[in-house]
Amino acid sequence: MIVFTIILILLAILGAPLFAIIATSAMLGFSSIDEPLMNVAIELMRMVDLQFLSAIPLFTFAGYLLSESNAPQRLVRMTQAVLGWMPGGLALVCLVVCAFFTAFTGASGVTIIALGAILYPALQQDGYNDKFNLGLVTTSGSLGLLFAPSLPLILYGVVAEVSIDDLFKAGLIPGFLMIGMLSAWCIWVSRKNTRELRKFSWSELVSAVRESIWEIPLPFVVLGSVYSGFLAVSEAAAITVVYVFIVEVLILREIKFRDLPRVVRESMLLVGGILIILGLSLASTSYTILAGVPATLFEYLSEFVSSQTTFLILLLLFLLLLGAILDIFSAIVLVVPLLLPVAALYDVNTIHLGIVFLAAMQLGYMTPPVGLNLFIASYRFEKPIMQVYSATLPFLLILMLSVILITFWPSLSLWLLR
């Protein structure tokens, strides 16, 4: 076991890809318990039978098509026409638009890059403090991961083998809680903004709706069909990608046919990486079960953890640390299979565990010192990283409070499932 661990550490230090480290751990693991290495190939093949697997590439491609078009600008204009007249209206626009966009793209960094160029200068022109603007845009980029059709939600459902429809429903109230708490903070801060509030304009609203008329049905097609049970997730994904393709490529023609190979390549590179890691993690999970790792882990924890509450406290601390050093996709396929059996022994609902896991990992995107969104924002807005740390701190504390509520109030996640 010591040699086994040293080999994996050396691979990580030498910069080996994550899938290579996972594959090596699976093969070394099976060898150590005298199981054939063919198990790795068998688990890779088993991935084909996983439900909802087709939804991952379809939703990813649809999200990339939206980000390459002018849909983000139209979405900002329409939301501003609806909310811009309120105190802190533009800040609320930032939260709502970023959450919607992240839900469809599944990548918070893409949201900061795509929408930051629109929202950051708009907030400056509206009289908001520059530190507040930087923290708001950086934080908003990670919102939306709990809303359908978020890719991390789907991936958790595949790994944990639970209903993705139920996960979509479970994420609604916690997701709105996070947005609501941040909205309250934005309204409180905006009271110091001396700029005169813009007036509500019916003509601007009608014009913005007319401009966004093709994007408006999109959330109703996806969310309405899935939440109502009219369509399965994979069916909703297929309809979404066909609809987005027709609108952005054939009707609005904002994406040229010559650009499609590049968009397909970029989106499928992400999907390919996720699927390779997912397949190999299934093999690694199979080894851990055969070797009795979850049982051993529970025996170790039971010496220190005597209740569900204590387990959830340790879980939350662990996930906050994990989110700061590992991306969410890798964390799902590596850590969730180990957590599931242990959490079950402490009577933690699998759906609730998924929402807690994703909400805590969402914080990891902006947790110093290595939160991914912090560095993306620093590069995108040309700000020193320490300034980004300071700007995001109030938002991070508010979201941390919301994650604590989600963790210890399971009904927030499970109420819609009853």
Residue pairs with C-beta under 8 A, 6 or more apart in sequence:
1 32
4 25
4 28
4 29
4 32
7 24
7 28
8 21
8 24
8 25
8 28
11 20
11 21
11 24
12 21
16 24
18 277
18 330
19 273
19 276
19 277
19 280
22 277
22 280
22 281
22 283
22 284
22 333
22 334
23 40
23 280
23 283
25 284
25 287
26 39
26 40
26 43
26 280
26 283
26 284
26 286
26 287
27 37
27 40
29 284
29 287
29 288
29 291
30 36
30 37
30 39
30 40
30 287
30 290
31 37
32 291
33 287
33 290
33 291
35 287
35 290
39 283
39 286
39 287
40 280
40 283
42 283
43 279
43 280
43 282
43 283
43 286
44 279
44 280
44 282
44 283
46 282
47 53
47 275
47 278
47 279
47 282
50 158
50 161
51 158
51 164
51 234
52 154
52 157
52 158
52 164
52 232
52 233
52 234
53 158
53 234
53 275
54 234
54 237
54 238
55 149
55 154
55 164
55 233
55 234
55 236
55 237
56 151
56 154
56 155
56 158
56 271
56 274
56 275
57 267
57 268
57 271
58 234
58 237
58 238
58 240
58 241
59 104
59 106
59 149
59 151
59 154
59 237
59 240
59 241
60 105
60 106
60 151
60 267
60 268
60 270
60 271
61 241
61 263
61 264
61 267
61 268
62 104
62 237
62 240
62 241
62 244
62 245
63 104
63 105
63 106
63 107
63 110
63 151
63 267
64 105
64 263
64 266
64 267
65 241
65 244
65 245
65 248
65 249
65 255
65 263
66 72
66 101
66 104
66 105
66 244
66 248
67 101
67 105
67 110
67 114
68 248
68 254
68 255
68 259
68 263
69 248
69 252
69 254
69 255
70 252
70 254
71 215
71 248
72 97
72 101
72 114
72 115
72 118
73 118
74 208
74 211
74 212
74 215
75 97
75 100
75 101
75 212
75 215
76 93
76 97
76 115
76 118
76 119
76 122
77 208
77 211
77 212
78 205
78 208
78 209
78 211
78 212
78 216
79 93
79 96
79 97
80 89
80 90
80 93
80 208
81 201
81 204
81 205
81 207
81 208
81 209
82 205
83 89
83 90
83 92
83 93
83 96
84 90
84 93
84 198
85 197
85 198
85 199
85 200
86 92
86 187
86 197
87 187
87 190
87 191
87 197
88 183
88 186
88 187
88 189
88 190
88 193
89 197
89 198
90 122
90 123
90 126
90 128
91 123
91 128
91 132
91 136
91 183
91 186
91 187
91 189
91 190
92 183
92 186
92 187
93 119
94 115
94 119
94 123
94 136
94 137
94 140
95 136
95 140
95 143
95 179
95 182
95 183
95 186
96 179
97 115
97 119
97 140
98 111
98 115
98 119
98 137
98 140
98 141
98 143
98 144
99 140
99 143
99 144
99 147
99 175
99 179
100 144
100 147
100 219
101 110
101 111
101 114
101 115
101 144
102 108
102 110
102 111
102 141
102 142
102 143
102 144
102 145
102 150
103 144
103 145
103 147
103 148
103 149
103 150
104 149
104 218
105 111
105 114
106 145
106 150
106 151
106 152
107 151
107 270
108 141
108 142
108 144
108 145
108 362
108 365
108 372
108 373
109 141
109 372
109 373
109 376
111 140
111 141
111 144
112 137
112 138
112 141
112 373
112 376
112 377
112 380
113 376
113 380
115 137
115 141
116 137
116 141
116 377
116 380
116 381
117 380
119 137
119 140
120 133
120 134
120 137
120 381
123 132
123 133
123 136
123 137
124 130
124 133
126 193
126 195
127 193
127 194
127 195
128 136
128 189
128 190
128 193
129 189
129 192
131 387
131 390
131 391
132 189
132 391
134 377
134 381
134 383
134 387
134 388
134 391
134 392
135 391
135 392
135 393
135 394
135 395
136 186
136 395
137 377
137 381
138 366
138 373
138 374
138 377
138 388
138 391
138 392
138 395
139 182
139 366
139 373
139 392
139 395
139 396
139 399
140 182
141 365
141 373
141 376
141 377
142 362
142 363
142 365
142 366
142 373
143 175
143 178
143 179
143 182
143 362
144 150
144 175
145 152
145 153
145 328
145 358
145 359
145 361
145 362
146 153
146 171
146 172
146 174
146 175
146 178
146 355
146 358
146 359
146 362
147 168
147 171
147 172
147 175
148 168
148 171
148 222
148 223
148 226
148 227
149 168
149 222
149 226
149 233
149 236
149 237
149 240
150 171
150 358
151 274
151 329
152 328
152 329
152 332
152 358
152 361
153 164
153 167
153 168
153 171
153 354
153 358
154 164
154 167
154 233
155 274
155 278
155 329
155 332
155 333
156 162
156 167
156 332
156 336
156 354
156 357
156 358
157 163
157 164
157 167
157 354
158 164
158 278
159 278
159 281
159 332
159 333
159 336
159 337
160 336
160 340
160 350
160 353
160 354
162 350
162 351
162 354
164 233
165 226
165 227
165 229
165 232
165 233
166 351
166 417
167 351
167 354
167 355
168 223
168 226
168 227
168 233
169 227
169 416
169 417
170 351
170 352
170 354
170 355
170 413
170 414
170 416
170 417
171 355
171 358
171 413
172 416
173 412
173 413
173 415
173 416
174 355
174 359
174 402
174 406
174 412
174 413
177 402
177 405
177 406
177 412
178 359
178 399
178 402
181 398
181 399
181 401
181 402
182 395
182 398
182 399
185 394
185 395
185 398
209 216
214 247
214 251
214 252
215 247
217 243
218 240
218 243
218 244
221 236
221 239
221 240
221 243
222 236
222 240
224 230
225 231
225 235
225 236
225 239
226 232
226 233
226 236
231 239
248 254
248 255
249 255
249 257
249 260
255 263
273 329
274 329
277 329
277 330
277 333
278 333
281 333
281 334
281 337
284 334
284 337
285 337
285 338
288 294
288 337
288 338
293 338
294 338
294 341
294 342
295 341
297 338
297 342
298 341
298 342
298 345
301 311
301 314
301 342
304 310
305 311
305 314
305 346
307 346
308 346
308 347
308 348
309 408
311 342
311 343
311 346
311 348
312 348
312 356
312 407
312 408
315 339
315 343
315 356
315 407
316 356
316 360
316 403
316 404
316 407
319 356
319 357
319 360
319 361
319 364
320 360
320 363
320 364
320 367
320 400
322 331
322 335
322 361
322 364
323 331
323 360
323 361
323 362
323 363
323 364
323 365
323 367
323 371
324 364
324 367
324 368
324 369
324 370
324 371
325 364
325 370
326 334
326 364
327 372
328 358
328 361
328 362
328 364
328 365
331 357
331 361
332 357
336 354
336 357
339 353
339 357
340 350
340 353
343 350
343 353
344 350
349 410
349 413
349 414
351 413
351 414
351 417
352 410
352 413
352 414
355 406
355 412
355 413
356 403
356 406
356 407
356 413
359 402
359 403
359 406
359 407
360 403
360 407
362 399
362 403
363 396
363 399
363 400
363 403
364 371
364 372
365 371
365 372
365 373
365 374
366 373
366 374
366 392
366 395
366 396
367 396
368 374
368 389
369 389
374 385
374 388
374 389
374 392
375 385
377 383
377 388
378 384
378 385
378 387
378 388
383 391
405 412
406 412
406 413
